[in-house]
Amino acid sequence: MENIKKLKLNSYQYEIFKTKYALPNEDSWEQLAKRVSEYVSIAENNGVKEEYKNKFFEIINNGDFCPGGRILYIAQLLTDKSK
C-alpha cells in the first residue's frame, strides 16, 4: 500500500467526522478507514480477505469511496461481535 493518497479534512469536515462518525479513540480519517475496511472485508473468503481489506482501506482513506454514515459509525460495533 505504498504511495497512498490521504483524504484531507478541512475544519468543518473534521468537526462532522469527530461528532458523527469517529469512535472516542479515533482522531483521524485514516483510523476510521482502517476500522471500516476491516468490517467490510469480513464478507470475503479468507483467501482474499486481506487483499480486499487493503483495497477497501485505500479507496476509503483517499476519498474515492465513502460508505454511508451508518456503516461509518457502526462498523466497529459489528466487527467486535463477529470475532
N, C-alpha and C positions, 0 to 999 in steps of 0.2 A: 504494500500500500504506500509506496513512495510517491512523492510529488502530489499529495492530496490537497486539493483546494479546500479552504475552510470558509464557511459562511460567516461573514462579519455582521454582527447585530449592532444597529445604532441604539442609542439610549432608549428610545421608545420601544423598539423590538425587544431589547433586553428586559425592560420592565414587564412586558407581557409574558415573555419566556419565564421569568422568575415567579410571577404571581399566578400564572395559569398552568404551566407545564412542567417546571422543574421540581424535582423532589428536594427535600430540605438539604441534602448533601451535594446537590448539583449547582455548580457556579458557571458552567459553560455549555454552549450548544453541543460541543464535542462530547461531553459526558452524556447528554441526553441521546445523541446519535448512537453512542455505544450501547446504551441501555435498550433503546428501541430496536436496533439491529439484532441484538441478542434475542429479543422477544419474537420478532417477525421471522427469524430464521428457524424457530422451533418446528415449524411445519415441514422443513426439509428433511430428507433422509440423512442419516449420519454421514454417508459418504460425501455429500456435497454441502452439509450444513455450514461448515467453516467458510467455504468459498462464498456461499450466499450471504452469510453474516458480514463478510468483508465487503461484498458488493453493496448490500443494503447500507452499511455504515458509510461508504464513500458517497453514495447519492444523497443520503440524508444530511451528512456532515457538510457537503458542499452546496446544499440548497437546490439540487436538481430535482429532488422529490421531497415532499413533506407529507407524512401521514396525517390523517385527521387528528384534531385536538384530543379526542377521547383516547386514541391509540397512544399519542404522545404522553398523556398523563397516566394512563392505567398500565402501561407496558410492564413496569417493574412489579406491580402487584400480581399480575398474572404470571410473570416469569418466575417469581418466588414460589408460587403454588405449583408450578409444573415440575419443579426439581425434586 
